[in-house]
Amino acid sequence: MSCDSPKTLLFVCTGNTCRSPMAERLATSLCAGMPDWHFASAGVFASPGDPASPLAIEALRERGISLADHKARALSPKMIREADQVVAMTAGHRELIRNMVPDISQEKLHLLHGFDPKKPDADVMDPFGGNLDTYRMARDDIESALSNLILALIRPTTPPNTEGNTHS
């Protein structure tokens, strides 16, 4: 385990009630045991304090993950600057982030699907207003995209376990 503070990966969507909080909690679950990373989320047009969508809560509950305590956060330039990596759900969100922080580096700002060679420019569909199946489809899309993101961004910075290594 590193003595440095964990790196922050910030997921961004529109209202911070569906996609980005699902991504935050799914990533937290998938990366349990990787203490070098912290996951957060915010929305470009969020109403601070709004709860997660009830159907987003249900879609994650089906995976054994709680989203019931989520409170929406409005994206700010400070959040963007303080994050080590920023991951947008859509190309439109990415552009709004660039407008907020024009000097953000290309190495720091990504689309969630940007690590998938089959669909690097794909947006994550907004389930807002849909039924539970729509939220499940968004959840599954996010979960699938997170596998590629984790391999590209998270795993390379996690040092290998050298405990028990007797070779010098």
Sine and cosine of phi, psi and omega as CSV:
sin_phi,cos_phi,sin_psi,cos_psi,sin_omega,cos_omega
0.00,0.00,0.67,-0.74,-0.05,-1.00
-0.98,0.21,0.54,-0.84,0.07,-1.00
-0.99,0.12,-0.33,0.95,0.03,-1.00
-0.94,0.35,0.35,-0.94,0.06,-1.00
-0.93,0.36,0.45,-0.89,-0.05,-1.00
-0.91,0.42,0.45,-0.89,0.10,-1.00
-0.98,0.18,0.50,-0.86,-0.01,-1.00
-0.94,-0.35,0.76,-0.65,0.12,-0.99
-0.92,-0.40,0.86,-0.51,-0.08,-1.00
-0.96,-0.27,0.86,-0.51,0.08,-1.00
-1.00,-0.05,0.67,-0.75,-0.07,-1.00
-0.77,-0.63,0.74,-0.67,0.14,-0.99
-0.70,-0.71,-0.42,-0.91,-0.07,-1.00
-0.99,0.13,-0.92,0.40,-0.12,-0.99
-0.98,-0.22,-0.08,1.00,-0.02,-1.00
0.86,0.52,0.60,0.80,0.06,-1.00
-0.84,-0.55,-0.17,0.99,-0.05,-1.00
-0.77,-0.64,-0.99,0.10,-0.18,-0.98
-0.91,0.42,-0.82,0.58,-0.08,-1.00
-0.92,0.40,-0.62,0.78,0.07,-1.00
-0.93,0.36,-0.55,0.84,0.08,-1.00
-0.90,0.44,-0.68,0.73,0.02,-1.00
-0.89,0.46,-0.68,0.73,0.02,-1.00
-0.85,0.53,-0.76,0.65,-0.06,-1.00
-0.96,0.29,-0.60,0.80,0.06,-1.00
-0.90,0.43,-0.69,0.72,0.03,-1.00
-0.89,0.45,-0.68,0.74,0.03,-1.00
-0.86,0.52,-0.68,0.74,0.01,-1.00
-0.93,0.38,-0.73,0.69,-0.02,-1.00
-0.91,0.42,-0.48,0.88,-0.06,-1.00
-0.97,-0.26,0.30,0.95,0.08,-1.00
-0.84,0.55,0.73,-0.69,-0.05,-1.00
1.00,-0.09,-0.02,1.00,0.10,-1.00
-0.92,-0.39,0.99,0.14,-0.13,-0.99
-0.94,0.34,-0.10,1.00,-0.03,-1.00
-0.99,0.16,-0.04,1.00,-0.04,-1.00
-0.78,-0.62,0.61,-0.79,0.11,-0.99
-0.82,-0.57,0.66,-0.75,-0.03,-1.00
-0.91,-0.41,0.65,-0.76,-0.01,-1.00
-0.63,-0.78,0.16,-0.99,0.03,-1.00
-0.52,-0.86,0.37,-0.93,0.03,-1.00
-0.35,-0.94,0.22,-0.98,-0.01,-1.00
-0.81,-0.58,0.60,-0.80,-0.02,-1.00
-0.93,0.37,-0.44,0.90,0.05,-1.00
-0.77,-0.64,0.60,0.80,-0.07,-1.00
-0.97,0.26,0.51,-0.86,0.19,-0.98
-0.99,-0.15,0.96,-0.28,-0.08,-1.00
-0.79,0.62,0.73,-0.69,0.05,-1.00
1.00,-0.06,-0.20,0.98,0.05,-1.00
-0.87,0.50,0.61,-0.79,0.05,-1.00
-0.97,0.24,0.24,-0.97,0.12,-0.99
-0.91,0.41,0.45,-0.89,0.07,-1.00
-0.85,0.52,0.69,-0.72,0.03,-1.00
-0.82,0.57,-0.57,0.82,0.00,-1.00
-0.97,0.24,-0.49,0.87,0.13,-0.99
-0.92,0.39,-0.65,0.76,0.06,-1.00
-0.86,0.51,-0.71,0.70,-0.01,-1.00
-0.92,0.40,-0.67,0.74,-0.02,-1.00
-0.88,0.48,-0.62,0.79,0.04,-1.00
-0.98,0.19,-0.54,0.84,0.06,-1.00
-0.84,0.54,-0.59,0.81,0.04,-1.00
-0.89,0.45,-0.34,0.94,0.06,-1.00
-0.99,-0.15,0.06,1.00,-0.01,-1.00
0.98,0.19,0.39,0.92,-0.04,-1.00
-0.88,-0.48,0.75,-0.66,0.00,-1.00
-1.00,-0.01,0.70,-0.72,0.09,-1.00
-0.82,-0.58,0.09,1.00,-0.12,-0.99
-0.88,0.47,-0.47,0.88,-0.05,-1.00
-1.00,-0.04,0.06,1.00,-0.05,-1.00
-0.92,0.40,0.66,-0.75,0.12,-0.99
-0.79,-0.62,0.79,-0.61,-0.05,-1.00
-0.88,0.48,0.56,-0.83,0.07,-1.00
-0.81,-0.59,0.66,-0.75,0.06,-1.00
-1.00,0.10,0.75,-0.66,0.00,-1.00
-0.90,0.44,0.65,-0.76,0.04,-1.00
-0.74,-0.67,0.39,-0.92,0.09,-1.00
-0.83,0.56,-0.59,0.81,0.01,-1.00
-0.88,0.48,-0.70,0.72,0.03,-1.00
-0.86,0.51,-0.69,0.72,-0.02,-1.00
-0.89,0.46,-0.73,0.68,-0.03,-1.00
-0.91,0.41,-0.60,0.80,-0.06,-1.00
-0.98,0.21,-0.38,0.92,0.00,-1.00
-0.96,0.28,0.55,-0.84,0.08,-1.00
-0.99,0.17,-0.55,0.84,0.04,-1.00
-0.64,-0.77,0.60,-0.80,0.03,-1.00
-0.82,-0.57,0.79,-0.61,-0.07,-1.00
-0.84,-0.54,0.90,-0.44,-0.02,-1.00
-1.00,-0.07,0.52,-0.86,0.02,-1.00
-0.98,0.18,-0.46,0.89,-0.02,-1.00
-0.65,-0.76,0.27,-0.96,0.08,-1.00
-0.89,0.46,-0.57,0.82,0.05,-1.00
-0.89,0.45,-0.67,0.74,0.06,-1.00
-0.89,0.45,-0.66,0.75,0.00,-1.00
-0.86,0.50,-0.67,0.74,0.01,-1.00
-0.91,0.41,-0.65,0.76,0.04,-1.00
-0.89,0.45,-0.61,0.79,0.05,-1.00
-0.90,0.43,-0.69,0.72,0.04,-1.00
-0.88,0.47,-0.58,0.81,0.04,-1.00
-0.93,0.38,-0.57,0.82,0.01,-1.00
-0.96,0.30,-0.62,0.78,-0.03,-1.00
-0.72,-0.70,0.99,0.14,-0.10,-1.00
-0.86,0.52,-0.43,0.90,-0.04,-1.00
-1.00,-0.03,0.22,0.98,0.02,-1.00
-0.89,0.45,0.69,-0.73,-0.06,-1.00
-0.98,0.20,0.48,-0.88,0.03,-1.00
-0.90,0.43,-0.45,0.89,0.00,-1.00
-0.97,0.24,-0.23,0.97,-0.05,-1.00
-0.98,-0.22,-0.44,0.90,-0.10,-1.00
-0.95,-0.32,0.81,-0.59,-0.09,-1.00
-0.68,-0.74,0.36,-0.93,0.27,-0.96
-1.00,0.01,0.54,-0.84,0.01,-1.00
-0.83,0.55,-0.67,0.74,0.01,-1.00
-0.99,0.14,0.03,1.00,-0.05,-1.00
-0.88,0.48,-0.25,0.97,-0.02,-1.00
-0.98,-0.21,0.09,1.00,0.01,-1.00
-0.98,-0.18,0.94,-0.33,-0.05,-1.00
-0.88,0.47,-0.34,0.94,-0.01,-1.00
-0.99,0.16,-0.45,0.89,-0.01,-1.00
-0.48,-0.88,0.88,0.47,-0.10,-0.99
-0.92,0.40,-0.34,0.94,-0.02,-1.00
-0.97,-0.25,0.15,0.99,-0.06,-1.00
-0.95,0.30,0.58,-0.82,0.12,-0.99
-1.00,-0.03,0.44,-0.90,0.16,-0.99
-1.00,0.07,0.85,-0.53,-0.03,-1.00
-0.85,0.52,0.66,-0.75,0.04,-1.00
-0.99,0.12,0.89,-0.45,-0.01,-1.00
-0.99,0.15,-0.13,0.99,-0.10,-1.00
-0.79,0.62,0.79,-0.62,-0.02,-1.00
1.00,0.01,-0.15,0.99,0.00,-1.00
-1.00,0.04,-0.02,-1.00,0.03,-1.00
-1.00,-0.03,-0.04,-1.00,-0.05,-1.00
-0.86,0.51,-0.61,0.79,0.03,-1.00
-0.88,0.47,-0.59,0.81,0.05,-1.00
-0.90,0.44,-0.68,0.73,0.03,-1.00
-0.92,0.39,-0.60,0.80,0.06,-1.00
-0.89,0.45,-0.66,0.76,0.02,-1.00
-0.89,0.46,-0.68,0.73,0.04,-1.00
-0.90,0.44,-0.71,0.71,0.02,-1.00
-0.85,0.53,-0.74,0.68,-0.03,-1.00
-0.91,0.41,-0.60,0.80,0.04,-1.00
-0.90,0.43,-0.70,0.71,0.03,-1.00
-0.89,0.45,-0.73,0.69,-0.02,-1.00
-0.86,0.51,-0.68,0.73,0.02,-1.00
-0.90,0.43,-0.70,0.71,0.00,-1.00
-0.91,0.41,-0.54,0.84,0.00,-1.00
-0.89,0.45,-0.52,0.85,0.02,-1.00
-0.85,0.53,-0.73,0.69,0.01,-1.00
-0.93,0.38,-0.65,0.76,0.01,-1.00
-0.88,0.47,-0.71,0.70,-0.01,-1.00
-0.87,0.49,-0.69,0.72,0.02,-1.00
-0.89,0.45,-0.59,0.81,-0.05,-1.00
-0.99,0.15,-0.67,0.74,-0.14,-0.99
-0.96,-0.28,-0.63,0.78,-0.16,-0.99
-1.00,0.03,-0.81,0.58,-0.06,-1.00
-0.85,0.52,-0.67,0.75,-0.05,-1.00
-0.88,0.48,-0.43,0.90,-0.04,-1.00
-1.00,-0.08,-0.08,1.00,0.03,-1.00
-1.00,0.03,0.90,-0.43,-0.05,-1.00
-0.91,0.42,0.53,-0.85,0.02,-1.00
-0.91,0.41,0.47,-0.88,0.04,-1.00
-0.97,0.26,0.88,-0.47,-0.02,-1.00
-0.96,-0.29,0.10,1.00,0.02,-1.00
-0.89,0.46,0.67,-0.75,0.05,-1.00
0.99,0.13,0.01,1.00,0.02,-1.00
-0.97,0.24,0.91,-0.42,-0.04,-1.00
-0.99,-0.15,-0.04,1.00,0.01,-1.00
-1.00,0.01,0.76,-0.66,0.01,-1.00
-0.91,-0.42,0.00,0.00,0.00,0.00
